[in-house]
Amino acid sequence: MKDEIFLLDLISHRRLKKTSGTYKKLYKYAICGIFINIIYGKHYTDMQCDNIRFLISFLKSPPKKTDVDLVFKIISTNVNSSLENSHFKKPYDNIFLGNVITFLRCRLKEIDNNEISLFQIKEISQIFDVNKYYGISCLTDHHWVQFSLDQPITVTFPEYILFNDLKVQWNYYLDVRTNLSNSQTDIKDMQDKYEYLKDNQNRHDSYSLGALHRTLIILCVSFVEAYLYDLLLSITENLSYNENINLDMNKRKIQDKEIVDRVLFKLFPNIKNDAKIGELFTKYKEVINIRDRYIHASAFIDPSSKESELKPLLKLNEKSLVESLQLSVDFVKKINELLPEELKILYWMDSNKTDENYNTAINFNNFSKLTLINSKSHFNQRDYYNP
């Protein structure tokens, strides 16, 4: 039986209806203890197994009436202490316990039906403070959070997902680049060059390098686009900013360049007047043109240059690639730096929240691999017994 189905049965209305009075309160508190562990990524621990065993034992052989008050006092005291230390919102009364169980049922049902569960912060805000959990202030009701039995609750920023994809492809690019470089060390004359070019593995790596080059350009623009759309959503959800802009367009159809020109530059003069932003924005638009040639590949003749539009697909300039990748990071970080605190959604690039080698000090010019794991994440920082 899948874990989510097993848990759904354990916390079902059918099970709760069989209890009453102190027994029901005790059962609800035990479920709450299980919920805390799931929130903090501790579902697959011995401690959680003990919690689940307690519920199973409770169903088979409830405490004697002479013992139930003492058992309830012990369980409720421990759970209340965990709630207070885990950013849950008081009061921890029967309404709170009911809200916890209802929320947990919804999430488990969604996992069972759709394999993943996403909820907006407003759905949990009555019982849990997500901002305090992350130690930030930029998260609002509209942000989405992933609920999973495998890991702690995780705020899902689209730009974060795409940037991780970019890092994976960059690391692979470096591997292939190294392979080709090593193969070239033995080239001493034209015959060696011919053998190098003819070699099947070298040809495979060469094709792979070209594909990775194009993929990385697409990803770096997609990363910036995702950030700008996410930022736009945060702005439009904030009434104090929304009153100062007139977005007479569908938010889904507005272009990334329009977000900069019509929203950021209008709302934030410090961004519009920043020389570095102007320089980066101009270069970013050039990268967009290259990206467009990749995703709208054609054999037409470019009317301006009178050359084949296939050229950008075949012309692979490593210097241009590295500059484009670095530009994407520098551009979003500079925008984020100039924004008010409540709109600084790039907290996952904050040096206080991440390793230096994770997202903070990224320099593609070093041609070094990028780590995918942040040792300062909640998963790595929480110890076994404490949130």
N, C-alpha and C positions, 0 to 999 in steps of 0.2 A: 504494500500500500504506500502511495506517495505521502510524503511528510505533511503536505498541506491538507490532504484529505483526512489523514489521521487526526491532525489538530482540529480541523473543522468539526469532526465528530466529537472530539473531547470538549469543545466549547459550545456545542450546539444547544438550541433551546430545549431539545429533548432531554439532554443531560441536566440542564439547570432546573427544569421543571420537577425533577425528582428530589430536589433539595428545598429547604425552607429555613427561615430564621437564621441562626448563627451558622448553620451548615452551609447555607447558600452564600452568606458573606465570606465564609472561609474559602469556598470554592472559587468565588470571584477574585479574591485576593491572590489565590494560587495562580489563576489565569493571568492576572496582572504581572506577577513575577515572571512568567514565561514571556509575556509581551516585552518587558524591559530588556530581557536578554536578546530577543530578536532585534529590537531597535538598535542595540549596540553590537550586533554581529556576533553574538555568543550562543546562537542556537545550537551549534554542533559542539557543545562542551559537556563535560561530565556534570557540571553544575546544572545545566538545563535538563539533562537526563534525570537528575534527582528530582527536579520540579515536576517533570512529566510522570515519573514513577509515583510521586506523592498523589497526583490526581487520579491515576489508575487505581492506586491502593485505596484512596478515598471512596471511589465508586464501588469497589468490591467490598470494602469493609470500613465504613465510616467510623470516626472516633466515637467512643462511648459518650453518652450524655454527660457523664461526670467529668470527662476529659476535654470535651469540645471547646469549652471556654478558654482553657489554658492553651490548647493548640492554636485557637484563633488568635489569642494575644501574641503568641510567638510569631506566627506567620505574618499577621498584620503589622506588627512592629518592624519586622525585617523588611517587608515590602515598602512600608511608608518611608523608612530610612533610605531605601534605594531610590524611591521616587523623588525625595527631596534632593538627593545628590545627583540626579540625572536629568534635571531641567524640565520635570513634569510640573504642571500647574495645579496649585491647590484650589479648592479643598479636595481632599481625597475621600470623598463621600460616595454614597451609593450611585449618584448620578455620574460621577467620574468613572467609577468601575464599569457602569453600563456603557458609557461612551467608549471606553477602552475595548470592551468585548465586541461592541458593534463595529468599531473601526477594524479590529483584527479579523473579524469574520469577512468583512468586505475585501480586505487585502488578500486573504487566503483564497477566497472564491475567485478573485481576479487571476491569481497565479494559477489556480486549477483550470480556469477557462482559457486564459491567454498566455500562460507561461511566465509573463512578467506583470508586475503591478506598479503603476504610476499613480500618484495622487498629488493634488495641489496642496500647498502649505495650509491654505484656509481649511482644509478637511481635517487637519490635526491640531490646528491652533488652539482649540479649546482645552486640549489636554497636554500639549507639548510645545516647548519653545525651540524651534529649529534654529533661530539666530543664535541663541545662547549655546546651543549644542555645537555650532560651528565657530562660535566666538566672533561673529561678524554682525553687521547691521543692514546689509544690502538686500537680504531676502524678504520678499513680500508674498502676499497671498497667491499671486499668479504663478509663482515658480513651481516646477514639478520635481517631485522626489521619488526615487525608486525604492520600493519596499521589497526585500528579499530575505529568504532564510539563510542565504549564503554569506551575506555581508551586512554591515551596518546600513541604515538608511542613507541614501546618497542623493544629493541634489544633482539633477541632470541638466547641465548647460550644453546646448548643441555645439557651441564652439569648443568646449572641453573635449567632447567626444571626437570631433574632427581633428583637433590638435593631437590627440593621442594616435589617431590614424596616421597623421602626418609623421609623427615620430617613428612609428613602426616602419613606414615606407622609407624614411630617411636612413634608418639603421640598415635596412636591407640594401638600399642604394650604396652605402659605404662598403658593405660586404662584397657586392658585385664589382664595385670600383676597385677594391683591393685585389680581387681575383684577376681582373684584367691587367692591373698594374704589375702584378707578380709575373704574369705571363709575358709581359713585354721586356722583362729584364734580360732575357736571353737573345733578344734581337740584335744581331751584329751586322747583318748585311741584307740585301734585297731578298735573298732566298729565305732567310729567317722570317722576314716580314711577310712573305707569301705564305709560309707555313703557318704563321701566327693567324693570318686572316682566314686561312682555309680550315683551321682547327674547329671542329664542331662545338666544343665547349666554349671556346672564345666567341664564336658566333652567337651561341646561346646567351652568353653573358652580355654581349654587345647589344643584342635585341632587348634583353631585360633592362639594361641601363637606360636605353631610349624610352622604354615604356615607363620606367620609374621616374625618369625626368619629367615626362608629360603629366604623370599622375601627381607628382609633387607640386607642379605649378597649379594644377586644378585644385588640389587640396589647400594650398596656401591661400588662394583667393576664396575658396569656400569657407575657410576658417574665419577670414575677415568678415565675409558676408554674414555668417552665422552670428558672430559677435555683434555686428551692427543691428541685425534684426532682433536679437535678444535685448540689446540696449534700447531699441525703439519700443519694444513691448514694455520694458520697465518704465520708460518715460510716459507712454500713453496710459499706463495703469496708475500713474501718479497725478492726481488732479491738479496739484500746484504747477506742474509743467504743462499739463494738457491744455490748461486755459490760455497759455501763451503761444500755442501753435495751432494752426488750422490745417489738419491733415484731411483734405477733401478727397483722399484716395484710399483705396483698399490697402490695408497694411500688408497684405500678402503680395500685392503687386508693385509696391514702391521699390525702386532699385536701391542698391547699396550706396551708390554715389548720391542719390537724392536724399538719403538719410543724413549724410554728412552735410550736403549743401542746404537742405531745407529744414532740417531739424537741429542738428548739433550746432551749426554755425549761427542759427537764429537764436537758439536758447542760451548759448554759451559763447559770448564774445571773446573770452580768453582762449577758447579753442580756435575760433575763426582767425584771430590775430596772431596766433603762435606760428613763428616762422618755420619751426621744425614740422608742425602739422602740415603746413602748406607744401613743403618739400616732399614729405612722405605721401601725401594725397596725390600729388602730381605723378609720382613714380608708381603708385598703386594703380592708377588708371592705365598706365602703360602695361602693367602686368595683366590687367583685365583683358586688354586687347590680345595679348598672347594666349591667355587662357581661352578666349572665345574662339580662336583659330583651332584649338584642340577639341573643344566640345562641339563646334560647328564645322567639322572638317569638310573640306570641299576641294574640287579640282578647278574651281573658277579662277579667273584672272583678277587679281586685286586692281580695282580701277585707279587707285592712287599711284601704285608702284609699277603697274603693268606687268607684275610678276605672278607666278603661280602661287595660289594660296596654300599649296602643299609644302612650300618651303619651311614654314614654321614647324611643321611636323617632323621634318628631317634635320633641321638646323638645331643641334643640341649644344648650347653654350653653357658650360659648367659655371663660369663666372656669373652669368646672368641668372642661372638657377639659384645659386647661393645668395645673390643679392635679393632675389624675389622672396626667398624663404625668410631671410633676415628682416626684410621690409615688412612682411606680414606680422611678425612678432613686434617689431618696433612701433608700427603704426597703432595697433590696438593697445599696446602698453602706454603709449604716449597719450592717447585719447583717455584711457582709464585714469591716468595720473592727473589729468586736468578736470575731471568730473567731480561733482559733489560726492561726499562719502556714501550717501544712500544709493548712488548709481554705480559705484565701483564694484561691478560684478566679477571682475577678474581677480577675486580674492585668492583663487587657486594658483595665481602667479605671485602672490605676496611672499616675500622672503621670510616672514614670520610664520607662514603656514606650510612652507615647502622646503625641501632640500635645495641647496644651491644648484645641484646638478639636475634637478627635476624640471622646474620651469622658470626659475628666477633668473639665472645668468646664462641664457641660451645664446650661443654664438656659432652659427653655422659655418663661419669662416675657419673655425678650428678643425672642421671635418672630423669631429668626434661624435660618438654615439650618444643618444639621449636616453636617459633612464625612464622607464615606464612606471616605476614604483616610487611613491613618496613615503619615506620613512616617518614623516610627521603626520601622516594621515590618521584618522580616527581608528582605523583597523590596527595600525601598528603602535599607536600611542596608548591605547587602553589596556590595562592589565587584566588578568583573569578574573579577579574578584571585584574590581571597582570599575565604574563607568569612566 
